[in-house]
Amino acid sequence: MTTENFSMGNAIWGEVKLPPWWLVLIEGILLIIIGIFLLLNPYKSFVSIIWVLGIYWLIRGILDLVSLIWDRTFWGWKIFAGILGIIAGWIVIQHPLGSSVVISQVTVFMLAFIGIFMGISAIVRAFKGAGWGTGIMGGISILLGILLLANSAIATVTLPWVLGFLAIFGGIMTIIGSFQVRSLEKKIDELTSS
């Protein structure tokens, strides 16, 4: 991006809100650490992550209900989400090992169905003129979705490793993004100070 894109006359100038670059950097480092833990000790790390997720759901559910004291908008959804979060969080905290298996299986089934639906969508787009490449990728997506459904037990067992690699890759990309945000902050500071 060049500095010309950041002129004060830009219509969206006032809407640009960058996160602090150091916060993005910390996120990237934490993602890499989580990825390494998932690769070195996949099942123990995965159960721990699921347990933390249970705590998050429990706290989030409580906060949804407490927020009704000062904000009653969407009160029905807040009550529903709050109660569901408390129940799900409590179950996961009480049974982290069993919950990790259930959440893994649900994740695999969701990924399989998403892959199949995305594949069908891509094939429809291919027939409407998006090209054969889109159709081929759609076919591959459907095939992968079916393989996940057919081998859901194997996919569930390998999920911690897949998440580990994705976390490391995502962490690296996030760290790169943090330095891009820092560079962008410097450019904006230069432009606003002159």
C-alpha positions, -999 to +999 in steps of 0.1 A: +000+000+000+014+034-009+011+065+013-012+082-013-040+059-002-040+075+033-047+111+023-070+131+046-095+134+018-102+097+018-139+091+027-132+062+051-102+078+068-122+084+100-134+047+101-100+031+101-093+016+135-062-005+137-056-028+166-023-022+185+004-039+166+019-054+198-015-070+206-016-087+172+021-098+178+011-114+211-018-132+194+005-146+168+030-158+194+003-174+215-011-192+184+024-206+177+027-218+213-007-235+212+002-251+179+035-264+193+017-278+223-009-295+201+018-311+180+040-322+210+012-335+232-020-334+210-045-351+232-036-335+266-033-301+249-066-305+231-085-315+263-070-285+280-081-262+252-116-277+254-116-272+292-107-235+287-134-233+261-159-246+287-147-219+311-152-193+284-187-205+276-197-205+313-184-170+319-199-157+286-232-172+295-232-155+330-222-122+314-250-125+288-275-128+316-259-101+338-259-077+308-297-078+309-295-055+340-285-025+319-292-036+283-325-053+275-322-053+237-325-088+222-334-100+257-348-133+244-316-142+226-295-131+256-314-153+279-312-182+255-275-177+248-267-172+285-285-203+297-270-224+268-235-210+275-238-218+312-251-254+306-225-261+278-197-246+299-206-266+330-208-298+311-175-293+294-158-283+327-172-314+344-164-338+316-135-323+295-123-356+281-157-367+269-165-332+257-133-331+236-143-363+218-179-349+212-166-315+201-140-331+178-167-353+161-191-323+158-163-303+142-154-330+117-191-334+107-195-296+103-163-294+082-176-323+061-210-308+054-194-274+048-171-289+023-199-307+005-221-276+004-192-254-008-184-280-035-220-281-047-220-243-048-188-243-068-201-268-093-233-247-098-211-216-103-190-236-128-221-244-149-231-207-148-198-197-164-173-196-136-151-220-154-139-256-152-113-248-125-142-238-101-160-270-110-129-292-104-123-275-070-159-280-062-156-317-070-125-320-048-144-302-020-173-327-022-149-356-023-130-344+008-164-338+026-175-374+018-141-388+029-144-369+062-179-383+067-168-418+058-137-417+080-150-395+108-132-415+135-098-411+118-105-374+112-115-369+148-083-386+160-061-364+137-079-332+145-055-320+172-025-323+148-044-305+120-053-277+145-017-276+157-004-270+121-031-245+114-023-227+147+014-224+138+006-213+103-020-188+116+005-176+142+032-169+116+007-150+094-005-130+124+031-121+134+037-109+098+004-090+100+015-073+133+046-058+116+024-047+087+001-030+112+031-013+129+043-001+095+009+012+087+006+030+121+040+047+113+028+059+079-005+072+093+014+090+121+037+106+095+008+117+074-012+131+103+018+150+118+026+168+086 
